Amino acid sequence: MHALVYTGTEKIEYREEKNPVAKPGETLIKVQASGICGSDMHAYHGKDERRIPPLILGHEFSGISLDGKFKNKQVVINPLISCEKCAYCQNKREHLCPKRTMIGMSTPTKRDGGLAELVSVPEKNIYETPNDLSIKEAALAEPAAVALHAVLLAEQNLKKPLSECKILIQGAGAIGLLCGLVLNKEKNSTNIIMSDPNKKRLDECSKYLEAKYVDPNDKTINSNGFDIVFDSVGLEVSRQQAIEVVAR
């Protein structure tokens, strides 16, 4: 098969690789579309010790299942692979499993990712998609799930409906936009401010999301001014600002 292989800091190579062999309980997926996560970019720049070259990156992808119960079906995958045996896994908190790994990651077990023609995936991590969903759009299922998870956590912890909350979304990237779309379309939230230093990103998000768009230093982002903050940046500066501006 052909694959895009991360071979060293800021080095990638499109080359022939051996086809993966499905392990027991796994199925081969013929990849149709694959996204690029920020964590893939961190690896490319040599800033992710969990992704060691040579490695096929990519954990946001859709494709066709070549075998198993989803044979010939259009599918997406959950890239998180856990031990299934520890107390965390037994209580549906697989993201805390101490032996967890991900597709497109090197540690603790190497799992080549979706920037390739074929990927081996545990069958329990495979999900069939609706017939009316574009297979290219389906590749965004994983980041969309991240955004939905954040919104549901917010909803569980707030004392009033999200539709009545003043909300700050830090970062106009994929996760920030997806959080905003879930809030807009599913939770009827319109009192949203989105911040980003890149005006081009803000302008692109404004095509899809009902919100006010500002620079992170804008005076409208004031202390104790927001019921909830979604930090989709993940830098120290955004975390400090989030702590400062979220209401008590």
C-alpha positions in Angstrom: 0.0 0.0 0.0 1.0 3.7 -0.3 1.3 5.7 2.9 2.5 9.1 4.1 5.2 8.3 6.6 6.5 10.7 9.3 10.3 9.9 9.1 11.8 12.7 11.2 11.4 16.3 12.5 9.6 18.1 9.7 10.2 15.2 7.3 7.5 13.1 5.6 7.8 10.6 2.8 5.0 9.2 0.5 6.2 5.7 -0.1 5.3 2.0 -0.4 4.7 0.3 2.9 3.7 -3.3 3.8 0.0 -3.9 4.0 -1.2 -4.2 7.6 -2.2 -7.7 8.8 -5.4 -7.7 10.9 -4.9 -9.1 14.4 -7.6 -11.3 16.1 -10.6 -9.1 16.7 -9.5 -6.5 14.2 -10.6 -5.5 10.7 -8.9 -3.8 7.8 -10.3 -0.4 6.8 -9.8 0.9 3.3 -9.3 4.6 3.9 -11.3 7.0 1.9 -10.6 10.3 3.7 -8.3 11.3 6.5 -8.0 14.5 8.5 -4.9 16.1 10.0 -5.1 16.8 13.8 -3.1 19.4 15.6 -1.4 16.6 17.5 -0.2 15.2 14.1 1.4 18.7 13.4 3.0 18.6 16.8 4.6 15.3 15.9 5.7 16.6 12.5 7.5 19.5 14.3 9.2 17.0 16.6 7.2 18.1 19.7 5.3 14.9 20.6 7.3 12.2 22.4 4.4 9.8 22.0 4.8 9.7 18.2 8.2 8.4 17.2 9.3 8.2 13.6 9.0 6.2 11.4 5.2 6.3 11.9 2.1 6.7 9.8 0.2 9.5 11.5 -3.6 10.1 11.4 -6.5 9.2 13.6 -9.3 11.1 12.0 -10.5 9.0 9.0 -13.4 7.3 7.3 -13.4 4.3 4.9 -14.9 1.0 3.9 -14.7 -2.0 6.2 -13.2 -4.9 4.2 -14.3 -7.7 6.6 -16.2 -8.4 9.9 -19.7 -7.4 10.8 -19.4 -4.1 8.9 -18.1 -5.7 5.7 -18.4 -3.4 2.7 -20.0 -0.7 4.9 -19.0 2.9 5.1 -17.5 3.4 8.6 -15.6 5.7 11.0 -13.5 4.8 13.9 -12.8 5.6 17.6 -9.0 5.8 17.6 -8.6 5.3 21.4 -7.6 1.7 22.2 -7.7 0.7 25.8 -7.0 -2.6 27.8 -10.7 -3.2 28.5 -9.7 -4.9 31.8 -8.7 -2.1 34.3 -11.1 -0.4 36.7 -11.3 2.7 34.4 -12.2 0.6 31.4 -14.7 -1.4 33.4 -16.4 1.9 34.4 -16.5 3.3 30.8 -13.6 5.7 31.5 -11.4 4.3 28.8 -9.6 7.6 28.3 -8.0 7.2 31.7 -6.7 3.7 31.0 -3.0 3.6 32.0 -2.3 1.2 29.0 -4.3 3.2 26.5 -2.9 4.0 23.1 -4.2 5.5 19.9 -4.2 4.7 16.2 -1.4 6.9 14.7 0.7 6.7 17.9 3.9 5.0 19.0 3.5 4.5 22.7 2.9 2.3 24.6 2.1 0.2 21.5 2.9 1.3 18.0 -0.3 1.7 15.9 0.1 3.1 12.4 -2.6 5.6 11.4 -4.9 6.8 8.7 -2.6 8.6 6.3 -2.4 5.3 4.3 -4.5 3.2 2.1 -5.2 0.5 4.7 -5.5 0.5 8.5 -6.1 -2.4 11.0 -8.7 -1.4 13.6 -10.3 -3.3 16.5 -13.8 -4.1 15.5 -15.2 -2.7 18.7 -13.8 0.7 17.6 -15.6 0.7 14.3 -19.0 2.5 13.7 -21.2 2.4 10.6 -22.2 5.8 9.3 -25.6 7.0 8.0 -26.2 6.5 4.3 -26.7 10.2 3.7 -23.4 11.2 5.3 -20.6 12.1 2.8 -17.6 9.8 3.4 -15.3 12.8 3.3 -17.4 14.6 5.9 -17.5 11.4 8.0 -13.7 11.7 8.5 -14.6 14.6 10.9 -16.5 12.3 13.3 -13.6 12.1 15.8 -13.1 15.9 16.3 -16.9 16.3 16.2 -17.1 13.8 19.1 -14.5 15.8 21.0 -16.5 19.0 20.6 -19.8 17.2 21.5 -18.2 15.7 24.6 -17.1 19.2 25.8 -20.5 20.6 25.3 -22.2 17.8 27.2 -19.8 18.2 30.1 -20.6 21.8 30.2 -24.3 21.1 30.2 -24.0 18.6 33.1 -22.1 21.1 35.3 -24.1 24.3 34.7 -27.1 25.3 36.7 -29.0 26.9 33.8 -29.6 26.0 30.2 -26.7 26.5 27.7 -29.1 28.7 25.6 -29.1 31.2 28.5 -25.4 31.3 29.0 -22.8 33.8 27.9 -20.1 31.7 26.3 -16.5 32.3 25.2 -14.8 29.9 22.7 -11.1 30.4 22.6 -9.7 29.4 19.2 -11.2 29.4 15.8 -9.8 26.1 14.6 -11.7 22.9 13.9 -12.5 22.1 17.6 -13.6 25.6 18.4 -15.8 25.8 15.3 -17.3 22.4 16.0 -18.1 23.4 19.6 -19.8 26.5 18.3 -21.8 24.5 15.8 -23.0 22.1 18.5 -24.0 25.0 20.7 -25.7 26.9 17.9 -27.5 24.0 16.2 -28.2 21.6 19.0 -28.4 23.8 22.2 -29.8 27.0 20.7 -26.9 29.1 22.1 -26.4 32.4 20.4 -24.7 34.5 23.1 -21.2 33.4 22.0 -17.9 35.2 21.6 -15.2 33.5 19.6 -11.6 34.7 20.0 -8.5 34.1 17.8 -5.5 36.3 16.8 -5.9 35.1 13.2 -8.6 37.2 11.5 -8.7 34.8 8.5 -9.8 32.0 10.8 -12.5 34.2 12.4 -13.7 35.2 9.0 -14.0 31.6 7.9 -15.9 30.6 11.1 -18.3 33.6 10.6 -19.7 31.8 7.5 -21.1 29.0 9.6 -21.5 30.2 13.2 -23.7 32.8 14.8 -21.3 34.6 17.2 -19.3 37.7 17.9 -15.7 37.5 16.6 -12.8 39.2 18.4 -9.1 39.2 19.1 -8.1 37.5 22.4 -7.1 40.9 23.8 -10.4 42.5 23.0 -12.0 44.4 25.9 -15.2 42.5 25.6 -13.4 39.5 27.2 -13.6 40.7 30.7 -13.1 39.2 34.2 -15.9 37.1 35.5 -17.8 37.8 32.3 -18.7 34.3 31.0 -20.8 31.4 32.3 -18.5 29.0 30.6 -15.3 29.0 28.5 -14.3 26.4 25.9 -10.5 26.4 25.5 -9.8 24.9 22.2 -6.2 26.3 22.1 -4.6 24.5 25.0 -1.8 27.0 25.7 -0.9 28.4 29.1 -2.0 31.9 28.0 -5.5 30.7 27.0 -5.9 28.6 30.2 -4.9 31.6 32.4 -7.4 33.8 30.5 -10.1 31.2 30.9 -9.6 31.1 34.6 -9.7 34.9 34.8 -12.8 35.5 32.7 -15.1 32.6 33.7 -17.7 33.6 36.3 -17.5 32.3 39.8 
